C-alpha cells in the first residue's frame, strides 16, 4: 500500500513537462520515500501547476480548509510544493522534480539523499536535457555586451535585478551535493540569487538562506564572475525568479555541455578569438566551464560548445576575445513565462498537461 502512493507520485511527476522518468533499478521510489511522507505524497498528487489558495484546493478536493492550510504550510516549509506568499492569501501548487523539488531540498539534503539523487541522475540524466525548450538560459557578463548586440532584457542581469524588489541568496545545492559525495569544488557556494518583483517577498520565507539588498545582489554577481562562475536563469522572457551562478564541475547541465552534449542550455552568444592578438597564455582555457577552448598555435573557441557566458572575454589579458551574437537562424527566443514554458515543454514530448493547469 505504501509503495503504491510513491508510484502514483512518480507518475504525477513524470506527467509534468519536466518529467521524472523511471529507472531500471527503481531508485526513484527510494528517493521519493526519502523526501515525502505518504500523506504528503497523497496531497501533492491533488495539486495543480496553477497555484491555488487553501480554500480553492479544499473546495476542489473535499478537504477541510483549516486542516489543509496547516498541511500545505508544513509541506512548504519542507520544500515539497511551491507557494506564493506575496498576495492576500498564500497560493500553493505542484512543483516538478527538476527544476523544483530537488532544489527545494537544500535545507534537508544529506549524504543519503545526495547518493540516491546522484544514482538516479546517472541512470536517467540525459532525459532532463533532451526535449526543448531548455530549462536554463545563460546570462552573459554584461560589461562584455555592446550596444551593437542589442541585448534583450532577459540577457542582462541588471534588467532582472532592477525590475525586482526583493532579493535573497542561498547556498548552491549542486555544490552542496557534490561536497556530500566527497568530490566538491572550491568555488564559492553561497551564490544562488532569488529575486521577486513583490516587496518583502522573502521576509518570512522558510526556504530562504539569507535576505539581501539589491546592492548585495550585484556584489554577489561580481564575485561570481571573478570566481569563474556562469550566470544562468530560467529560460523565459519574463518572470525570472533566480540567477544561479554555476560551475562546470558541479552543475549537471554544464558538465553535460563540457562533455559535448549540445544545447544543454539556451545560449544567445558565443566567444570568438582574434588570432592576431592572442598570445596563447591559456587564461581562457582556465576560465571556461564547458571546455570550449581549443589550444593550438593560438587559442580558438569551439562555437558549437561555447555557451557565450563571457568568462573568457572578461579576463583575456590581450583583449583578444569578444562575444558574438548568434546568427538569427540559431537564436531561440525563450517562452514568455513559466506557464508558456510548461506548455511548450509538454508539446515537445506529446504530453497533455491540461489536468494540472
C-alpha positions in Angstrom: 0.0 0.0 0.0 2.8 2.4 1.0 4.7 1.8 -2.3 1.6 2.5 -4.4 1.4 6.1 -3.3 5.0 6.6 -4.2 4.5 5.0 -7.6 1.5 7.3 -8.1 3.6 10.3 -7.1 6.3 9.2 -9.5 3.7 9.0 -12.3 2.4 12.5 -11.5 5.9 13.9 -11.6 6.6 12.2 -14.8 3.4 13.5 -16.3 4.6 17.1 -15.8 6.5 18.8 -18.6 9.9 18.5 -16.8 9.4 14.8 -16.4 10.5 12.2 -13.8 11.4 9.1 -15.8 11.5 5.6 -14.3 14.9 3.9 -13.9 15.6 0.2 -14.3 16.6 0.0 -10.6 13.6 1.8 -9.2 15.9 4.1 -7.3 13.4 7.0 -7.9 11.0 5.4 -5.5 13.7 5.2 -2.8 14.4 8.9 -3.5 10.7 9.9 -3.1 10.4 7.9 0.2 13.4 9.8 1.5 11.6 13.1 0.8 7.9 12.6 1.2 5.8 11.0 4.0 2.9 9.0 2.5 0.2 11.6 3.4 2.4 14.4 1.9 2.7 12.4 -1.3 -1.1 11.9 -1.5 -1.7 15.6 -1.0 0.9 16.6 -3.6 -0.9 14.5 -6.2 -4.0 16.6 -5.7 -2.3 20.0 -6.5 -2.0 21.8 -9.8 0.7 23.8 -11.6 -1.6 26.8 -11.5 -1.3 27.9 -7.8 -4.5 28.0 -5.7 -5.4 29.1 -2.2 -6.1 26.5 0.5 -9.8 27.3 0.2 -9.8 26.7 -3.6 -8.0 23.4 -3.1 -10.3 22.4 -0.3 -13.4 23.1 -2.4 -12.0 21.1 -5.3 -10.9 18.1 -3.2 -13.4 18.0 -0.4 -10.8 18.5 2.3 -11.2 20.7 5.4 -9.8 24.2 4.7 -8.2 24.9 8.1 -6.5 21.5 8.3 -5.5 21.7 4.7 -3.9 25.1 5.2 -1.7 23.7 8.0 -0.7 20.7 5.9 0.2 22.9 2.9 2.3 25.2 5.1 4.1 22.3 6.6 4.9 20.9 3.2 6.0 24.3 2.0 8.5 24.5 5.0 9.8 21.1 3.9 10.3 22.1 0.3 7.5 19.8 -1.0 5.5 22.3 -3.1 5.6 25.8 -4.4 4.0 28.6 -2.5 3.4 32.2 -3.5 3.2 34.2 -0.2 3.0 37.6 -1.8 -0.7 38.1 -2.2 -3.6 38.5 0.3 -3.6 34.7 0.7 -0.9 32.1 0.1 -1.2 30.2 -3.1 0.1 26.6 -3.4 1.0 24.5 -6.4 2.7 21.5 -7.9 6.5 21.7 -8.5 8.4 19.3 -10.8 11.4 17.4 -9.7 13.9 19.4 -11.7 13.9 22.4 -11.6 11.9 22.3 -8.4 11.7 19.7 -5.7 15.4 18.8 -5.9 16.5 22.4 -5.5 14.0 22.9 -2.6 15.7 20.2 -0.6 18.7 22.4 0.1 18.0 22.5 3.8 17.3 18.8 4.1 19.9 17.3 1.8 22.2 14.8 3.5 24.7 12.2 2.3 21.9 9.6 1.7 19.8 12.0 -0.4 23.0 13.0 -2.3 23.8 9.4 -3.1 20.3 8.5 -4.1 19.9 11.5 -6.4 23.3 11.0 -8.0 22.4 7.4 -8.8 19.1 8.4 -10.2 20.5 11.2 -12.4 23.3 8.8 -13.6 20.6 6.4 -14.9 18.2 8.8 -16.4 20.0 12.2 -16.6 20.0 12.6 -20.4 16.2 12.8 -20.4 16.2 16.1 -18.5 18.5 17.6 -21.2 16.8 16.2 -24.2 13.5 18.0 -25.0 13.3 21.7 -25.8 12.9 24.3 -24.5 15.9 24.1 -22.2 15.4 24.6 -18.5 18.0 27.4 -18.3 19.5 30.2 -20.3 22.9 31.8 -20.0 23.1 35.5 -18.9 26.4 36.8 -20.2 28.8 39.0 -18.3 27.0 42.3 -19.0 30.0 44.5 -19.5 31.1 42.3 -22.4 27.9 43.2 -24.3 28.0 46.2 -26.6 25.0 48.3 -27.9 25.6 46.6 -31.3 24.5 43.3 -29.7 21.0 44.8 -29.0 20.7 42.6 -25.9 17.2 41.6 -24.8 16.2 42.3 -21.2 16.4 38.6 -20.3 20.0 38.6 -21.5 21.0 41.2 -19.0 21.5 40.6 -15.3 20.9 44.2 -14.5 17.5 44.1 -16.1 16.5 41.1 -14.0 17.8 42.8 -10.8 16.4 46.3 -11.5 12.8 45.1 -12.1 12.9 43.1 -8.8 12.0 44.4 -5.4 13.1 41.6 -3.1 16.4 39.6 -3.0 17.8 36.6 -1.2 20.8 34.3 -1.6 21.1 30.6 -1.0 23.8 28.0 -1.0 24.1 26.2 -4.3 22.6 22.7 -3.9 24.7 21.3 -6.7 27.9 22.2 -4.9 26.4 21.0 -1.6 25.6 17.7 -3.1 29.0 17.1 -4.7 30.6 18.0 -1.3 28.4 15.4 0.4 29.7 12.9 -2.2 33.3 13.9 -1.3 34.0 15.5 -4.7 33.1 19.1 -4.1 34.9 22.0 -5.7 36.5 25.1 -4.1 34.4 27.7 -5.8 32.1 30.0 -3.7 28.9 28.2 -2.6 26.5 31.0 -1.4 25.8 32.2 -4.9 22.2 31.3 -5.8 20.3 34.5 -6.1 16.5 34.5 -5.6 14.5 37.6 -6.9 10.9 38.7 -6.8 9.0 41.7 -8.1 7.0 41.7 -4.8 8.4 43.8 -2.0 9.1 41.8 1.2 8.6 38.5 -0.6 11.4 36.7 1.2 11.0 38.3 4.6 9.3 35.2 6.2 10.0 32.6 3.5 11.1 29.3 5.2 13.3 28.2 2.3 15.5 31.3 2.0 19.0 31.3 3.2 19.6 35.0 3.7 17.6 38.1 2.7 19.9 40.6 1.0 19.7 44.1 -0.6 19.9 44.9 -4.3 23.5 46.2 -3.8 24.4 42.9 -2.2 22.9 41.0 -5.2 25.2 43.0 -7.6 28.1 42.3 -5.3 27.5 38.5 -5.5 27.2 38.7 -9.3 30.6 40.4 -9.4 32.1 37.9 -7.0 30.8 35.0 -9.1 32.3 36.5 -12.3 35.7 36.8 -10.6 35.4 33.2 -9.4 34.7 31.9 -12.9 31.0 31.1 -12.4 28.4 31.2 -15.2 25.3 33.3 -14.7 22.1 31.3 -15.6 18.4 31.9 -15.1 15.1 30.4 -16.1 14.6 30.0 -19.9 11.8 32.6 -20.2 11.5 36.2 -21.4 9.9 37.4 -18.1 9.2 36.3 -14.6 12.7 35.2 -13.7 12.8 34.1 -10.1 16.6 33.4 -9.8 20.0 33.9 -11.1 22.2 30.8 -10.5 26.0 31.1 -10.6 27.2 27.7 -11.8 30.5 25.8 -12.3 31.4 23.1 -14.8 32.3 20.6 -12.1 29.0 20.5 -10.1 26.3 21.7 -12.4 24.8 18.8 -14.4 23.9 21.0 -17.3 27.4 22.4 -17.6 29.0 19.0 -17.0 27.0 17.7 -20.0 28.0 20.6 -22.1 31.6 20.1 -21.2 31.4 16.5 -22.4 29.9 17.5 -25.7 26.1 17.2 -25.2 24.8 20.0 -27.5 22.5 22.8 -26.4 22.0 21.8 -22.8 21.3 25.5 -22.0 19.9 28.3 -24.2 22.9 30.4 -25.2 22.4 33.6 -27.2 26.1 34.4 -27.8 29.5 32.7 -28.5 33.0 33.8 -28.0 35.5 34.5 -30.8 39.3 34.8 -30.6 41.3 37.3 -32.7 44.4 35.2 -33.6 46.4 38.3 -34.3 46.1 39.4 -30.7 46.1 36.0 -28.9 49.4 35.2 -27.0 48.1 31.7 -26.2 48.5 32.3 -22.5 45.8 29.8 -21.5 43.8 32.1 -19.3 40.6 31.5 -21.4 41.1 27.7 -21.1 41.3 28.0 -17.3 38.2 30.1 -17.1 36.0 28.1 -19.5 33.5 25.9 -17.6 32.5 23.8 -20.7 35.9 23.0 -22.3 35.1 25.1 -25.4 38.7 26.4 -25.8 40.9 24.7 -28.4 44.6 25.2 -27.9 46.9 25.4 -30.9 49.5 27.9 -32.1 46.8 30.3 -30.8 43.7 29.6 -28.8 40.3 29.3 -30.6 36.8 28.6 -29.5 34.6 25.7 -30.4 31.5 27.7 -31.1 29.3 24.6 -31.1 30.2 24.0 -27.4 30.6 27.7 -26.3 27.7 29.0 -24.2 28.6 32.7 -24.5 29.0 33.4 -20.8 31.8 35.9 -21.3 34.1 34.4 -18.6 37.0 34.1 -21.1 36.3 37.6 -22.6 36.4 39.4 -19.3 39.9 38.1 -18.3 41.8 37.9 -21.5 45.0 40.0 -20.9 45.3 40.8 -24.6 41.7 41.8 -25.2 41.7 39.1 -27.9 38.3 37.7 -27.3 34.9 39.1 -27.9 31.3 37.9 -27.6 29.4 37.5 -30.9 25.6 37.3 -31.1 24.4 34.0 -32.7 23.0 34.3 -36.2 19.3 34.9 -36.2 18.7 31.4 -37.6 20.4 29.9 -34.5 18.7 32.2 -32.0 16.0 30.5 -29.9 13.6 33.1 -28.3 12.6 31.8 -24.8 9.0 31.2 -23.9 7.2 34.2 -22.4 6.8 33.0 -18.8 6.7 29.8 -16.7 3.3 28.6 -17.9 4.2 29.2 -21.5 7.4 27.2 -20.9 5.4 24.4 -19.4 3.1 24.2 -22.4 6.0 24.3 -24.9 7.9 21.7 -23.0 4.8 19.5 -22.9 4.2 19.9 -26.6 7.7 18.8 -27.4 7.0 15.5 -25.6 3.4 15.0 -26.7 2.2 15.4 -23.2 -1.3 16.8 -22.2 -0.9 18.9 -19.0 -4.4 20.4 -19.1 -5.4 18.4 -16.0 -2.6 20.1 -14.0 -3.3 23.7 -15.1 
